[in-house]
Structures are given as C-alpha cells and as structure tokens.
C-alpha cells in the first residue's frame, strides 16, 4: 500500500465504496506499519509508542494473528523471532522455563544491568499458547513448510510447557502464580489490580484466565487437524476436546453482566477445589456457551 513510501513491509489494501471508510482503513494500516521494527528476522509490531516500543510476546502474536489475512510476512517474522528467545532453562528471576515464550524483550540500561527483570522476561501465561496458535494459523494460511520445519521444535517445546509447567496441578487449565519480582497478573489484564473478586479484593494466585484456555483450545484443535490431514496420529485434537469439556463443566456466573463478555467467579480454596478462576466464554467443542 502507499506506493512511493518506504514502508518496511506491505499490507493488503482493503477498498470499499466509501471514500470515508477508505481513509479510515488507510490510516489504520499506516498506524500498524509505523509500529513495525526489525529485531533480526524481518519487521514485526512493537506493543506501542513511546513507552512500549519493544517486542511483547502477547501483543505481537495477537496483532499478527489479526493481520494474518493482510500480511503473512509479519506472522513469520514474529514467530521466528520469538522462537529464537524461547525459554531453554529454569530461571525464577525471569520466570523462564523450557519452552516458554517471552513476555517482553528490552535492551535498555536498566534491563542490561539487571535492575529490572524485563531484559528477557517470561512472566506471561498466554504468550506460549498464542505462539502455537499463530504457528498453526500461519501454516493453514500459507502452507509454508520450510518455515514450519524450522519452527517445529519450538512448537513442540511450547506444547510441552503447556502440558507441564503451564499446568502444574494437571487439571488441564493453564494458570499462573508469579514466582519472581515481575508482574503479579500475567494474562491480558496484567495490572496489579486487574484480577479482583466481586468485592474488589485482588484475587490470589494461582489464577486461570478464560481467554488463555480459549487460545490453548484453538491451538491444539487446529494444529491437530493440520497434522492429521498429513497422515500424522497426534493427541492434540483429543486434548482440545478434553479442554472443551473441562470449560463447559466449569463454574459460571448465573447471569452475565450486560456490559462485558467476561465474568468472574470465586471458588473456595481447599484440597479438592480448583484455584480462583477468571472465566469468560471461549468457544468449545459443542459451540455452546454453558448455561450456568
């Protein structure tokens, strides 16, 4: 788009019968293009300017997922870059674990001297399933086998984290309980007071966020379907079905609020009860929202 401008990559330009809408779409595309930075493997979006002008795993993955129909090159760059920084060891200070996708990468003075843990920080529960999801969606959209061969060990490592460290109690749900000095909340709503009980009291970890389970469900389902079509026998569709059943049987608020698509519920803590959950309504195997 915008011939004659030195944009770092090209996005498909959508045209409508309305010049007003055309200007809106052009401006939206230009805003995206201005956020692109090359971290060594091609342009990919930073989280925002000016304070978040660096690579955030969740933000970049979600942006590339939504832009996949308009520019698959962004998804490829994002996947390859995040794969390069995927966790390989256990480091509580960074909340790093093998297979985990980074939340944030920074190269400033505070990060380089270790004053803050965000130089290479992994305090995110959703970046890893989003990585698997974008890889599957990219493969489905492009059929790019060479890139997928490069990414495949990283996808397997991410799935291993989802099955182990990302689900420490083995109940099939991804959850987080901060162990370092970084973020208290580690899903999309990551401010200190983001996850609260109806009373306003901050929820105590471990916490499972509903949208994260939706990412994991879609990632396992699509990846399994793609592999099965190529003659591979895999467990991912079965894992996705089990997760869908688990979500449908989970505790739900009886009446959803009219102003939001997410609800919260408090589950008493105890040896036989799950940790506090923040539930929304991800699509599950039956395609129905639980009526609870």
HELIX and SHEET records of a PDB file:
HELIX    1   1 UNK A   19  UNK A   34  1                                  16    
HELIX    2   2 UNK A   57  UNK A   67  1                                  11    
HELIX    3   3 UNK A   72  UNK A   84  1                                  13    
HELIX    4   4 UNK A  109  UNK A  112  1                                   4    
HELIX    5   5 UNK A  117  UNK A  119  5                                   3    
HELIX    6   6 UNK A  127  UNK A  142  1                                  16    
HELIX    7   7 UNK A  145  UNK A  163  1                                  19    
HELIX    8   8 UNK A  165  UNK A  167  5                                   3    
HELIX    9   9 UNK A  210  UNK A  229  1                                  20    
HELIX   10  10 UNK A  236  UNK A  248  1                                  13    
SHEET    1   A 2 UNK A  36  UNK A  38  0                                        
SHEET    2   A 2 UNK A  43  UNK A  45 -1                                        
SHEET    1   B 3 UNK A  55  UNK A  56  0                                        
SHEET    2   B 3 UNK A 104  UNK A 105 -1                                        
SHEET    3   B 3 UNK A 120  UNK A 121 -1                                        
SHEET    1   C 3 UNK A 208  UNK A 209  0                                        
SHEET    2   C 3 UNK A 277  UNK A 279  1                                        
SHEET    3   C 3 UNK A 263  UNK A 265 -1                                        
END                                                                             
